[in-house]
Amino acid sequence: MNRYGSALVNILTVFAFTCTCLVGGTYAALLANPRLPINPFPPAPPPTVLVLPTAANTPAFNLPTLPPTKIAAITEQGATATLVVVATSTPTATRTLIGGATITLTPSVTGTPTSTQMVQVTTTGTPGTLIAVTATPLPSNTATQTPTLTFTPSKTRAAFDFIVQEGNPIALANVFNSKGCSWMGVVGQAFDKNLNPRIGLIVHVEGGGLSIDAFSGSKPAVGPAGYEIQLSDRPIQTAGTYKVQMRDTGGVALSDFVTLSTSASCDKNAILLNFVQAR
């Protein structure tokens, strides 16, 4: 019995020692590398370093380099000579005039072509006499290339979703109901961008003590998206009394207010006002 008990104690001792070694080795490994998969609480990954691009200065355009052009003109009359040199540089030349039957002028041009300059040389003397020639530069003009910017204006976007159809409002005789001249009001339709009928929108009229709403599509006699709002039981002359606005079913404005002027004539007691979707 004691022998079995001693063996069991030895086994437990070896097991405990092995577990202690495993735990110690695990701690040592986590201290050396905290990102091991066995770590239940690994540290947060380091933040990513943002690398900004390096700006480069690129010239918009390069001016062309013009080749030098030389034009020499010699006029001989007696002992007078004129030399005109056109070059794309600042010329430095030495010239010698020898009188007699033969006149030889040899211009020498040095430098890098940068501009255009004219030089006039005039000599006067007796044939057979050596004369020093002095070059007098003429005023020069330097061409400067200036880029031209062309601005193309863009189309202005409408402030509201709907605008008044071009040519509206129009004052007409009342042919939209049976009341004839015993009626004055506003009629019209609502269209989308493709001129298709828009039904279910609110047309709001206010002014002159009135505040009336009508739905587009409620008056088929005017059109598929027609509406009709009565302002009076007879034609009356007004200027800026009534205002009309297109709204959605939540009361949000879809167009700007349109101010109306009415007439006391029976030929102009129906005001046609159509709205078209602009965006």
GUNUSE-654802 format. One line per 4 residues: number of its first residue (from 1); their letters; for each residue x, y, z of N, C-alpha, C, O, CB. Coordinates in steps of 0.1 Angstrom, whole numbers, plus 5000, padded with zeros to 4 digits. Atoms other than C-alpha are relative to their C-alpha. Glycine has a CB too. Layout:
<recs>
NUM> a> X Y Z X Y Z X Y Z X Y Z X Y Z; ... .
</recs>
This chain:
<recs>
1> mnry> 5008 4988 5000 5000 5000 5000 5009 5012 5000 5006 5022 4993 4991 5000 5012; 4991 4988 5000 5028 5024 5008 5008 5001 4987 5011 5012 4982 5010 4998 5012; 4993 4999 5013 5046 5014 4976 4991 5007 4989 4996 5015 4982 5004 4986 4995; 5008 4994 5010 5016 5024 4955 4998 5015 5003 4997 5023 4994 4986 4993 4999 .
5> gsal> 5002 4986 4997 5011 5056 4974 5013 5008 4997 5011 5019 4992 4998 5001 5015; 4987 4992 5004 5048 5066 4968 5000 5002 4985 5004 5012 4981 5012 4992 5005; 5000 4999 5015 5044 5059 4931 4991 5011 4996 4994 5019 4986 4996 4987 4993; 5010 4990 5004 5013 5081 4929 5006 5014 5003 5004 5023 4995 4987 4998 5008 .
9> vnil> 4994 4987 4997 5031 5109 4947 5011 5004 4990 5012 5016 4986 5006 5000 5014; 4990 4997 5010 5060 5106 4923 4994 5005 4987 4999 5014 4980 5009 4988 4998; 5007 4996 5013 5037 5108 4893 4994 5014 5001 4996 5022 4992 4989 4990 4996; 5006 4986 4999 5019 5139 4906 5011 5010 5001 5010 5021 4996 4992 5000 5013 .
13> tvfa> 4989 4990 4999 5053 5155 4914 5005 5003 4986 5008 5014 4982 5011 4995 5009; 4995 4998 5014 5065 5149 4878 4990 5008 4992 4994 5017 4984 5003 4986 4993; 5010 4993 5008 5032 5162 4864 5000 5015 5004 4999 5024 4995 4986 4994 5003; 5000 4986 4996 5033 5193 4885 5013 5007 4995 5012 5019 4991 5000 5001 5016 .
17> ftct> 4987 4994 5005 5070 5199 4875 4999 5003 4985 5003 5014 4981 5012 4991 5003; 5002 4998 5015 5061 5195 4838 4991 5012 4998 4994 5020 4989 4994 4987 4994; 5009 4989 5002 5032 5219 4841 5007 5013 5003 5005 5023 4997 4987 4999 5009; 4993 4988 4996 5054 5244 4859 5009 5005 4989 5011 5017 4985 5007 4998 5013 .
21> clvg> 4990 4997 5011 5080 5242 4831 4992 5006 4988 4997 5015 4981 5008 4988 4996; 5008 4996 5012 5053 5246 4804 4995 5015 5002 4996 5023 4993 4988 4991 4998; 5005 4986 4997 5038 5277 4821 5012 5010 5000 5010 5021 4994 4993 5001 5014; 4989 4991 5001 5072 5292 4826 5005 5003 4986 5009 5014 4982 5012 4995 5009 .
25> gtya> 4996 4998 5014 5082 5286 4790 4990 5008 4992 4994 5016 4984 5001 4986 4993; 5010 4992 5007 5049 5301 4778 5002 5015 5004 5002 5023 4995 4986 4996 5004; 4998 4986 4996 5055 5333 4798 5013 5006 4994 5013 5017 4989 5001 5001 5016; 4987 4995 5006 5091 5335 4785 4998 5003 4985 5003 5013 4980 5011 4990 5002 .
29> alla> 5002 4998 5014 5079 5331 4749 4991 5013 4998 4994 5020 4988 4993 4988 4994; 5008 4988 5001 5052 5358 4754 5008 5013 5003 5005 5023 4997 4988 4999 5009; 4992 4988 4997 5077 5382 4769 5009 5003 4988 5011 5014 4985 5009 4998 5012; 4991 4998 5011 5100 5376 4739 4992 5005 4988 4997 5014 4980 5007 4987 4996 .
33> nprl> 5008 4996 5012 5072 5380 4713 4985 5000 5004 4978 4990 5004 5002 4990 4988; 5014 4999 4995 5038 5393 4726 4990 4997 4989 4978 4995 4992 4998 5014 5006; 5010 5002 5011 5022 5387 4691 4998 4986 4997 4993 4983 4986 5005 5008 4988; 5002 5014 5003 5023 5349 4693 4985 4997 5001 4977 5003 5008 5007 4991 5011 .
37> pinp> 5014 5003 5001 4989 5333 4685 4995 4995 5014 4983 4996 5016 4997 4989 4990; 5005 5005 4988 4987 5318 4720 4997 5011 5010 4992 5008 5021 5010 4990 5006; 5002 4988 4991 4986 5353 4736 4985 5004 4999 4981 5008 4989 5009 5012 4997; 5014 4996 5001 4949 5359 4745 4998 5015 5000 4987 5020 4996 4992 4994 5012 .
41> fppa> 5001 4986 5000 4956 5396 4749 5011 5006 4992 5020 5013 4998 4999 5006 5014; 4989 4995 5008 4979 5406 4720 5000 5015 5000 4989 5021 5001 5000 4995 4986; 5000 4985 5001 4990 5443 4718 4994 5004 4987 4994 4997 4977 5015 5005 5002; 5006 4994 5012 4973 5466 4693 5011 5001 4989 5023 5004 4992 4994 5013 5003 .
45> pppt> 4990 4998 5011 4990 5467 4658 5005 5014 4999 4997 5023 5003 4994 4995 4987; 4995 4986 5001 5012 5497 4652 4993 5008 4989 4988 5002 4980 5015 5000 4997; 5007 4992 5010 4996 5526 4633 5007 5000 4987 5019 4999 4986 4998 5014 5005; 4994 4999 5014 5001 5528 4595 5005 5014 4998 4999 5024 5001 4989 4996 4990 .
49> vlvl> 4993 4988 5003 5025 5555 4585 4995 5005 4986 4996 4998 4976 5015 4999 5000; 5005 4994 5012 5009 5579 4559 5012 5006 4993 5019 5015 4998 4989 5010 5003; 4990 4994 5008 5033 5587 4531 4994 5010 4990 4986 5006 4982 5008 4988 4992; 5006 4989 5008 5025 5620 4514 5008 5000 4987 5020 4998 4986 5000 5013 5007 .
53> ptaa> 4993 4999 5012 5033 5624 4477 5008 5012 4999 5005 5023 5005 4990 5000 4988; 4991 4989 5002 5061 5647 4467 4995 5009 4988 4993 5003 4977 5014 4996 4998; 5005 4992 5010 5049 5677 4447 5011 5003 4990 5022 5005 4993 4994 5014 5005; 4991 4997 5011 5065 5683 4413 4996 5012 4993 4984 5013 4989 5002 4988 4991 .
57> ntpa> 5003 4988 5007 5067 5716 4396 5002 4998 4985 5014 4996 4980 5008 5012 5005; 4999 5002 5014 5059 5711 4359 4997 5012 4992 4986 5017 4994 4991 4988 4996; 5003 4988 5008 5061 5740 4335 4988 4998 4991 4986 4987 4986 5012 5005 4992; 5012 5001 5009 5029 5748 4316 5004 4999 4986 4997 4991 4979 4991 5012 5003 .
61> fnlp> 4996 5001 5014 5047 5753 4283 5015 5005 4999 5020 5011 5008 4991 5008 4991; 4987 4995 5003 5081 5759 4268 5000 5009 4988 4994 5006 4978 5010 4987 4998; 4999 4991 5011 5090 5788 4246 5009 4994 4989 5020 4988 4993 5005 5014 5004; 4991 5006 5011 5105 5777 4212 5013 5008 4999 5013 5020 5002 4993 5000 4987 .
65> tlpp> 4987 4993 5003 5142 5785 4205 5001 5002 4985 5001 4993 4977 5011 4991 5006; 5000 4997 5014 5144 5803 4172 5015 5000 4995 5024 5005 5002 4994 5014 4998; 4986 5000 5006 5175 5798 4150 5004 5014 4996 4995 5022 4992 5001 4991 4988; 4995 4987 5004 5196 5829 4142 4997 5002 4985 4999 4993 4977 5014 5003 5003 .
69> tkia> 5002 4996 5014 5188 5848 4109 5008 5012 4998 5007 5022 5005 4984 5002 4998; 4991 4989 5003 5213 5870 4093 4996 5005 4986 4995 4998 4976 5015 4996 5000; 5003 4993 5013 5204 5895 4065 5010 5011 4999 5010 5020 5007 4985 5005 5000; 4990 4990 5002 5232 5916 4051 4997 5007 4987 4994 5001 4977 5014 4994 4999 .
73> aite> 5003 4992 5012 5226 5945 4027 5012 5010 4999 5014 5017 5008 4986 5007 5001; 4989 4991 5002 5255 5965 4012 4997 5009 4989 4993 5005 4978 5014 4992 4997; 5003 4990 5010 5250 5997 3993 5013 5008 4998 5019 5014 5008 4988 5009 5004; 4987 4993 5003 5281 6012 3976 4997 5012 4991 4992 5011 4980 5010 4991 4993 .
77> qgat> 5001 4988 5008 5280 6048 3964 5012 5009 5004 5011 5015 5015 4986 5007 5001; 4987 4993 4996 5314 6065 3964 5007 4992 5009 5012 4981 5006 4996 5014 5005; 4993 5008 4989 5330 6054 3996 4991 4998 5012 4995 4998 5023 5013 5007 5004; 5010 5001 4989 5297 6050 4017 4994 4986 4999 4990 4981 4988 4989 5010 4999 .
81> atlv> 5005 5014 4999 5286 6015 4028 4990 4999 5012 4993 5005 5023 5011 4989 5001; 5009 5003 4989 5256 6004 4050 4998 4986 5001 4995 4978 4992 4986 5007 4997; 5002 5014 4997 5253 5971 4067 4989 4998 5010 4990 5005 5021 5014 4993 5005; 5011 5003 4991 5222 5958 4084 5001 4985 5003 5000 4977 4994 4986 5004 4994 .
85> vvat> 4999 5014 4995 5225 5926 4105 4988 4998 5009 4986 5005 5018 5014 4998 5007; 5011 5004 4992 5195 5909 4119 5004 4986 5005 5006 4977 4998 4986 4999 4992; 4996 5013 4994 5204 5881 4144 4992 4998 5012 4987 5007 5018 5015 5000 5003; 5007 5004 4988 5189 5862 4172 5010 4999 5012 5010 4990 5019 4992 4987 4999 .
89> stpt> 4990 5000 4989 5218 5871 4196 5005 5015 5000 5002 5023 4993 5012 4990 4997; 4993 4987 4999 5239 5901 4207 5013 4999 4993 5022 4993 4998 5002 5003 5016; 4988 5002 5009 5265 5904 4179 5012 5008 5005 5010 5019 5010 4996 5004 4986; 4987 4993 4998 5301 5913 4185 5008 4998 4988 5011 4986 4985 5008 4995 5013 .
93> atrt> 4994 5001 5013 5319 5920 4152 5011 5010 4998 5010 5021 5004 4990 5001 4989; 4989 4991 5004 5351 5936 4139 5000 5000 4985 5001 4990 4978 5014 4995 5005; 5001 4999 5014 5348 5950 4104 5011 5010 4995 5013 5020 5002 4985 5005 4996; 4989 4992 5006 5375 5966 4081 4996 5003 4986 4993 4994 4978 5014 4993 5001 .
97> ligg> 5004 4995 5014 5367 5987 4050 5013 5004 4993 5020 5014 4998 4990 5011 5001; 4988 4997 5008 5395 5989 4024 4995 5007 4988 4988 5000 4980 5009 4988 4997; 5005 4993 5012 5389 6015 3997 5007 4995 4988 5017 4988 4988 5003 5015 5002; 4995 5004 5013 5395 6009 3961 4989 4994 4992 4977 4997 4994 5011 4989 5002 .
101> atit> 5010 5006 5008 5378 5989 3935 4992 4990 5006 4980 4987 5002 5006 4995 4987; 5007 5012 4993 5368 5961 3959 4998 5004 5014 5007 5009 5021 5009 4987 4999; 5004 4998 4986 5350 5965 3992 4996 4987 5006 4987 4980 5001 4988 5011 5001; 5003 5013 4994 5349 5935 4015 4996 5003 5015 5003 5009 5022 5012 4991 5000 .
105> ltps> 5006 4998 4986 5327 5935 4047 4997 4986 5005 4988 4979 4999 4988 5009 5000; 5002 5013 4995 5328 5903 4068 4994 5001 5014 5002 5003 5024 5013 4991 5000; 5005 5000 4987 5304 5903 4098 5003 4987 5008 5002 4977 5002 4985 5003 5000; 4998 5012 4992 5311 5879 4127 4990 5001 5012 4990 5011 5019 5015 4999 5005 .
109> vtgt> 5011 5000 4990 5282 5869 4150 5003 4989 5010 5005 4978 5006 4986 4998 4994; 4998 5010 4990 5288 5851 4183 4989 5001 5011 4983 5012 5013 5014 5001 5007; 5010 5000 4989 5265 5842 4212 4989 4990 4999 4988 4984 4988 4994 5014 5002; 5011 5009 5000 5235 5822 4221 4987 5007 4995 4984 5018 5001 4998 4993 5014 .
113> ptst> 5012 4993 5005 5203 5831 4202 4990 5002 5011 4985 4993 5017 4993 4992 4988; 5009 4997 4990 5181 5849 4227 4990 5011 4996 4979 5011 5001 5007 5005 5013; 5009 4989 5004 5165 5879 4209 5004 5004 4986 5012 4998 4980 5001 5012 5010; 4997 4995 5013 5164 5898 4177 5005 5014 5001 4999 5023 5008 4986 4999 4991 .
117> qmvq> 4994 4986 5000 5186 5929 4171 5004 5004 4986 5009 4995 4979 5012 5000 5010; 4995 4994 5013 5193 5951 4141 5011 5010 5002 5011 5018 5011 4988 5007 4993; 4988 4991 4999 5226 5968 4136 5002 5007 4987 5003 5000 4976 5013 4992 5004; 4997 4993 5012 5233 5995 4111 5014 5006 5000 5018 5012 5010 4989 5012 4998 .
121> vttt> 4987 4995 5000 5268 6003 4100 5002 5010 4988 4998 5006 4977 5011 4988 4998; 4998 4990 5010 5276 6035 4080 5014 5005 5000 5020 5009 5010 4990 5012 5001; 4986 4995 5001 5311 6044 4067 5001 5010 4989 4994 5009 4979 5010 4988 4997; 4998 4990 5010 5323 6074 4048 5015 5003 5000 5021 5005 5010 4992 5013 5003 .
125> gtpg> 4986 4997 5001 5358 6081 4035 5005 5000 4986 4998 4999 4976 5008 4989 5008; 4993 5000 5013 5383 6084 4006 5005 4987 4996 5011 4980 5005 5011 5011 5000; 4995 5013 5005 5391 6054 3985 5015 4998 5003 5022 5008 5001 4997 4997 4985; 4986 5003 4997 5424 6038 3996 5004 5003 5014 5016 5001 5018 5009 5008 4990 .
129> tlia> 4998 4996 4986 5421 6050 4032 4994 4989 5009 4982 4986 5007 4995 5014 5003; 5005 5009 4991 5417 6025 4060 4992 5007 5011 4996 5016 5017 5012 4992 5007; 5009 4993 4991 5387 6034 4081 4995 4990 5010 4991 4979 5007 4988 5006 4991; 5006 5008 4990 5375 6020 4114 4985 5002 5000 4980 5013 4999 5006 5003 5014 .
133> vtat> 5015 5000 5000 5338 6011 4114 4994 4998 5014 4999 4988 5021 4995 4989 4990; 5007 5001 4988 5316 6016 4144 4986 4995 4998 4978 5002 4991 5001 5013 5008; 5014 5005 5002 5284 5995 4147 4991 5007 5011 4994 5008 5022 5000 4985 5002; 5010 4994 4992 5254 6013 4161 4987 4991 5001 4981 4990 4991 4996 5015 4995 .
137> plps> 5011 5008 4999 5227 5990 4174 4987 5008 4999 4985 5018 5005 5000 4992 5013; 5013 4994 5002 5191 5998 4164 4991 4995 5011 4994 4984 5017 4994 4998 4986; 5010 5005 4990 5162 5995 4189 4995 4987 4996 4991 4984 4984 4988 5010 5002; 5005 5014 5002 5151 5959 4192 4987 4998 5007 4984 5004 5017 5011 4990 5004 .
141> ntat> 5013 5004 4994 5118 5944 4199 5001 4985 5003 5004 4977 4995 4988 5003 4990; 5000 5014 4995 5116 5912 4219 4986 4995 5001 4978 5000 5008 5008 4998 5013; 5013 5006 5000 5086 5890 4213 4998 4992 5013 5007 4984 5016 4997 4992 4988; 5004 5007 4988 5069 5877 4244 4988 4992 4998 4977 4997 4994 4999 5009 5012 .
145> qtpt> 5012 5009 5002 5046 5847 4242 4992 5000 5012 4996 4997 5023 5005 4986 4997; 5009 4999 4989 5016 5852 4264 4989 4990 4998 4982 4990 4988 4994 5014 5001; 5011 5010 5001 4992 5823 4270 4987 5006 5001 4984 5015 5009 5001 4989 5010; 5013 4995 5000 4956 5830 4262 4990 4990 5006 4990 4978 5002 4995 5003 4986 .
149> ltft> 5009 5008 4993 4930 5816 4286 4986 5002 4994 4981 5014 4994 5000 5001 5015; 5014 4999 5005 4895 5809 4272 4990 4995 5010 4991 4984 5015 4998 4993 4986; 5009 5004 4990 4867 5809 4297 4986 4997 4994 4981 5005 4987 4998 5011 5011; 5013 5004 5005 4835 5790 4288 4990 4999 5012 4992 4990 5020 5001 4986 4992 .
153> pskt> 5009 5001 4989 4807 5798 4311 4991 4988 5000 4987 4983 4990 4991 5013 5001; 5008 5011 4999 4787 5769 4324 4985 5004 5003 4983 5015 5007 5005 4990 5011; 5014 4997 4998 4749 5767 4325 4997 5001 5015 5001 4992 5023 4991 4989 4993; 5003 4998 4987 4735 5781 4357 4989 4990 5005 4979 4989 4998 4995 5014 5003 .
157> raaf> 5010 5010 4996 4716 5754 4377 4989 5008 5007 4991 5017 5014 5007 4990 5010; 5012 4994 4995 4681 5763 4387 5000 4998 5015 5004 4988 5021 4987 4993 4994; 5000 5001 4985 4675 5771 4424 4989 4991 5005 4991 4986 5016 4998 5014 5005; 5011 5009 4996 4643 5750 4425 4999 4989 4990 5004 4990 4979 4987 5008 5001 .
161> dfiv> 5002 5012 5009 4632 5717 4410 4991 5003 4988 4993 4997 4978 4994 4989 5008; 5010 4997 5010 4604 5733 4390 5002 5015 4996 5004 5023 5005 4986 4997 5004; 5001 4986 5005 4603 5765 4369 4988 5002 4991 4981 4992 4987 5013 5004 4992; 5011 4998 5009 4576 5782 4349 5003 4997 4986 5014 5001 4981 4995 5015 5002 .
165> qegn> 4998 5003 5014 4572 5770 4314 5002 5012 4992 4995 5022 4994 4989 4991 4994; 4997 4988 5008 4586 5794 4288 4987 5005 4993 4980 4997 4988 5011 4996 4989; 5011 4994 5006 4560 5818 4276 4988 5002 5010 4978 5009 5006 4995 4993 4988; 5011 4999 4990 4538 5815 4307 5004 5011 5011 5015 5014 5012 4998 4986 5008 .
169> pial> 5014 5002 5001 4517 5829 4323 4994 5007 4988 4999 5017 4983 4993 5005 5013; 5007 4995 5012 4492 5835 4295 4985 5003 5005 4979 4994 5010 5001 4991 4988; 5014 4997 4997 4458 5853 4300 4991 4996 4988 4993 5001 4977 4999 5015 5003; 5009 5005 5010 4431 5835 4281 4985 5002 5004 4982 5005 5016 5003 4985 4997 .
173> anvf> 5014 5001 4997 4393 5834 4279 4997 4987 5007 5004 4977 5004 4991 5002 4988; 5003 5012 4993 4378 5808 4302 4992 4990 4991 4981 4992 4988 4991 5003 5013; 5006 5011 5007 4371 5777 4282 5002 4987 5008 5000 4976 5002 5007 4999 4986; 4996 5012 4992 4381 5753 4310 4989 4995 5009 4989 4984 5014 5012 5003 5008 .
177> nskg> 5012 5004 4993 4347 5752 4328 4988 5007 4994 4989 5015 4985 5002 5003 5015; 5013 4994 5006 4311 5762 4322 4996 5013 5006 4985 5018 5003 4989 4990 5003; 5003 4987 4993 4312 5794 4343 5002 5012 4991 4997 5023 4994 5007 5001 5013; 4997 4989 5010 4324 5816 4314 5006 5012 5007 5016 5011 5013 4987 5004 4994 .
181> cswm> 4995 4987 4995 4328 5852 4325 4997 5001 5015 5002 5011 5021 4995 5012 4992; 5003 4999 4985 4314 5845 4360 5011 4992 5008 5008 4986 5018 4986 4994 5003; 4989 5008 4994 4348 5831 4370 5013 5007 4996 5015 5012 4985 5000 4985 4996; 4986 4996 5003 4384 5842 4373 5009 4991 5008 5007 4989 5020 5003 5015 5003 .
185> gvvg> 4991 5008 4993 4413 5819 4382 5012 4996 4992 5015 5001 4982 4992 4987 5004; 4987 5005 5006 4445 5800 4374 4998 4985 4996 4992 4978 5004 5012 5002 5010; 5001 5014 5005 4447 5768 4354 5014 4997 4994 5022 5005 4991 4989 4998 4989; 4987 5004 5006 4477 5748 4341 5003 4985 5003 4994 4978 5008 5011 5008 5006 .
189> qafd> 4995 5014 4998 4497 5715 4343 5014 5000 5006 5021 5010 5006 4999 4992 4987; 4986 5002 4995 4529 5701 4358 5006 4989 4992 5000 4979 4989 5000 4996 5015; 4993 5009 5009 4555 5684 4336 5013 4996 5006 5019 5004 5013 5001 5006 4986; 4987 5003 4996 4587 5665 4342 5010 5005 4990 5006 5013 4981 5002 4985 5002 .
193> knln> 4990 4995 5010 4620 5671 4323 4997 4996 4986 5002 5003 4977 5014 4996 5005; 5003 5005 5013 4607 5651 4294 4986 5004 4995 4981 4998 4986 5002 4985 4999; 5013 4995 5003 4574 5670 4293 4989 4989 5002 4979 4990 4995 4999 5006 4986; 5011 5010 4997 4555 5640 4307 4992 5006 5012 4998 5013 5020 5006 4986 5004 .
197> prig> 5008 4994 4989 4526 5648 4331 5005 4996 5014 5009 4984 5016 4986 4996 4999; 4997 5003 4987 4535 5650 4368 4988 5002 5009 4983 5013 5011 5012 5009 5006; 5012 5000 4993 4505 5641 4389 5003 4999 5015 5012 4992 5019 4990 4988 4996; 4999 5002 4986 4501 5645 4427 5008 5011 5007 5010 5010 5019 5006 4987 5003 .
201> livh> 4993 4988 4994 4520 5678 4432 4990 5011 5004 4979 5011 4999 5011 5005 4991; 5009 4990 4995 4505 5707 4451 5003 5014 4993 5015 5018 4992 5001 5002 5015; 4999 4986 5005 4499 5741 4434 4993 5009 5011 4981 5008 5013 4993 5002 4986; 5005 4992 4989 4495 5767 4461 4999 5015 4995 5008 5020 4989 5010 5000 5012 .
205> vegg> 5003 4986 5003 4479 5802 4456 4997 5007 5012 4989 5002 5021 4988 5001 4989; 5003 4991 4989 4479 5830 4481 4999 5014 4996 5005 5018 4986 5010 4998 5012; 5002 4986 5003 4469 5866 4482 4986 5004 4998 4977 4996 4995 5008 5004 4987; 5014 4995 5001 4438 5888 4482 4991 4993 5011 4979 4992 5009 4995 4997 4987 .
209> glsi> 5008 5007 4990 4427 5870 4514 4999 4985 4998 4991 4979 5005 4987 5006 5002; 5002 5014 5003 4430 5836 4498 5013 4992 5003 5024 4997 5003 4997 4998 4985; 4989 5010 4999 4452 5805 4505 4995 4987 4996 4988 4980 5004 5006 5000 5015; 5007 5011 5006 4442 5777 4483 5011 4990 4994 5021 4995 4988 4990 5004 4989 .
213> dafs> 4991 5010 5005 4459 5744 4473 4992 4991 4990 4980 4989 4992 5006 4991 5011; 5006 5010 5010 4451 5721 4443 5011 4990 4996 5022 4994 4994 4994 5008 4988; 4991 5010 5004 4467 5689 4432 5001 5000 4984 4991 5001 4977 4996 4986 5005; 4999 5002 5014 4481 5685 4397 4994 4986 4996 4997 4976 5003 5015 5000 4995 .
217> gskp> 5007 5012 5004 4460 5659 4379 4985 5000 5005 4978 4991 5001 5006 4988 5005; 5013 5000 4995 4428 5670 4397 4990 5007 4990 4978 5006 4992 5000 5008 5013; 5009 4993 5010 4414 5689 4366 5003 4994 4986 5011 5000 4979 5002 5015 5000; 4997 5006 5013 4415 5665 4335 4996 5009 4989 5001 5007 4978 4994 4987 4999 .
221> avgp> 5004 4992 5012 4397 5691 4314 5011 5009 4996 5012 5013 4984 4988 5009 5005; 4989 4991 5004 4429 5712 4315 5011 4991 4993 5018 4995 4984 5006 5007 5012; 4990 5010 5005 4452 5681 4308 5002 4989 5010 4996 4989 5021 5013 5008 4998; 4998 5011 4991 4464 5649 4323 5005 5003 5014 5002 4997 5024 5010 4990 4994 .
225> agye> 4995 4995 4987 4483 5668 4351 4994 5014 5003 5001 5022 5008 5015 5000 5000; 5006 4987 4999 4458 5697 4351 4996 5003 5014 4993 4995 5022 4989 5001 4990; 5005 4994 4988 4448 5719 4380 4992 5012 4997 4993 5018 4987 5011 5003 5010; 5008 4988 5001 4423 5747 4385 4997 5006 5014 4994 4999 5023 4986 4997 4993 .
229> iqls> 5002 4993 4987 4421 5773 4413 4992 5013 4996 4996 5021 4988 5013 5004 5007; 5008 4988 5002 4393 5800 4414 5005 5011 5009 5007 5009 5021 4985 4997 5002; 4995 4988 4993 4404 5835 4424 4988 5009 5003 4988 5016 5014 5010 5007 4993; 5011 4991 4998 4371 5853 4420 4988 4995 4992 4990 4987 4983 5004 5015 4996 .
233> drpi> 5012 5004 5007 4335 5850 4407 4998 5009 4988 4988 5009 4981 4988 5000 5008; 5001 4991 5011 4342 5877 4381 5014 5005 4997 5022 5005 5006 4990 5012 5003; 4987 4995 5003 4372 5892 4363 5002 5014 5007 4993 5022 5007 5001 5002 4984; 4997 4987 4994 4389 5920 4382 5015 5003 4997 5023 4994 4994 4999 4998 5016 .
237> qtag> 4987 4995 5003 4420 5941 4376 5009 5000 5013 5005 5006 5022 5000 5014 4994; 4991 5000 4989 4449 5933 4399 5015 5000 4995 5017 4997 4983 4998 4987 5009; 4986 5000 5004 4487 5937 4398 5008 4996 5013 5010 5003 5022 5004 5014 4995; 4991 5005 4989 4509 5915 4421 4992 4996 5012 4998 4994 5023 5010 5010 5003 .
241> tykv> 5008 5004 4988 4480 5905 4444 5002 4985 5003 5003 4981 5015 4985 5004 4998; 5000 5014 4999 4482 5868 4438 5014 4994 4997 5021 4999 4988 4989 4993 4991; 4987 5007 5003 4513 5845 4440 4997 4985 5000 4989 4980 5008 5010 5003 5012; 5002 5014 5002 4515 5809 4429 5014 4993 5002 5024 4998 4998 4995 4997 4985 .
245> qmrd> 4987 5008 4997 4541 5782 4440 4997 4985 4999 4986 4981 5004 5006 5004 5014; 5001 5015 5000 4546 5745 4433 5006 4994 5012 5017 4998 5016 5007 4994 4987; 4994 5007 4988 4551 5723 4464 4998 4985 4999 4990 4980 4991 4992 5006 5012; 5002 5014 4999 4554 5687 4473 4989 4997 5010 4984 5006 5016 5013 4992 5003 .
249> tggv> 5011 5003 4990 4529 5668 4495 5004 5003 5014 4995 5003 5023 4997 4985 4998; 4996 4996 4987 4550 5677 4525 5000 5015 5002 5003 5020 5013 5013 4995 5003; 5000 4986 4999 4546 5714 4518 5013 5007 4997 5015 5019 4999 4996 5004 5014; 4987 4994 5003 4582 5719 4507 4999 5007 4986 4994 5001 4977 5011 4989 5000 .
253> alsd> 5001 4993 5013 4586 5745 4479 5008 4993 4990 5020 4990 4992 5005 5015 5002; 4993 5006 5012 4595 5730 4445 5003 5011 4990 5010 5008 4980 4992 4989 4994; 4998 4989 5009 4594 5764 4427 5000 5013 5007 4996 5014 5019 4989 5000 4989; 5001 4986 4995 4598 5801 4433 4986 5005 4999 4978 4999 4991 5010 5009 4993 .
257> fvtl> 5013 4994 5002 4567 5822 4438 4999 5007 4987 5009 5014 4982 4998 5010 5012; 5003 4993 5013 4552 5835 4406 4989 5010 5003 4978 5006 5007 4996 4990 4989; 5010 4990 4997 4534 5868 4409 4991 5002 4987 4996 5002 4976 5007 5014 5003; 5010 4999 5011 4502 5872 4387 4994 5014 5000 4993 5021 5010 4989 4990 5002 .
261> stsa> 5008 4988 5003 4485 5902 4372 4987 4996 4993 4988 4988 4983 5008 5011 4992; 5013 5004 5006 4448 5898 4363 4993 5012 4993 4997 5023 4996 4990 4994 5011; 5007 4990 5008 4425 5917 4340 4985 4999 5002 4979 4989 5006 5002 4998 4984; 5015 4999 4998 4388 5928 4342 4993 4996 4987 4981 4996 4987 4996 5014 5004 .
265> scdk> 5007 5004 5012 4382 5915 4307 4996 4986 5000 5003 4978 5006 5010 5003 4988; 5005 5014 5001 4362 5884 4300 5009 4992 4991 5008 4979 4991 4985 4999 4996; 4991 5007 5009 4387 5875 4273 5013 4996 5007 5022 4989 5001 5003 5009 4988; 4988 5003 4993 4415 5873 4299 4998 4996 5015 5006 4999 5023 5010 5012 4999 .
269> nail> 5003 5003 4986 4399 5858 4330 5005 4986 5004 5003 4982 5016 4985 5000 5002; 4993 5013 4996 4418 5824 4329 5015 5002 4997 5019 5004 4986 4993 4988 4991; 4985 4998 5002 4455 5826 4335 5006 4986 5000 5005 4978 5009 5006 5008 5013; 4993 5013 5002 4474 5796 4321 5014 5001 5006 5022 5009 5002 5000 4996 4985 .
273> lnfv> 4987 5001 4994 4504 5787 4342 5005 4986 5002 5000 4979 5010 5000 5008 5014; 4994 5014 5000 4524 5755 4335 5014 5000 5007 5021 5010 5006 5001 4995 4986; 4987 5001 4993 4553 5743 4356 5008 4988 4993 5002 4978 4990 4999 4997 5015; 4992 5010 5007 4582 5722 4341 5012 4997 5010 5018 5006 5016 5006 5005 4986 .
277> qar> 4989 5004 4992 4608 5702 4361 5013 5004 4994 5016 5002 4982 5000 4985 5002; 4988 4995 5006 4642 5718 4357 5012 4991 5004 5023 4992 4998 5003 5014 5005; 4988 5008 4995 4665 5693 4376 4995 4987 5006 5003 4979 5011 5009 5008 5009 .
</recs>
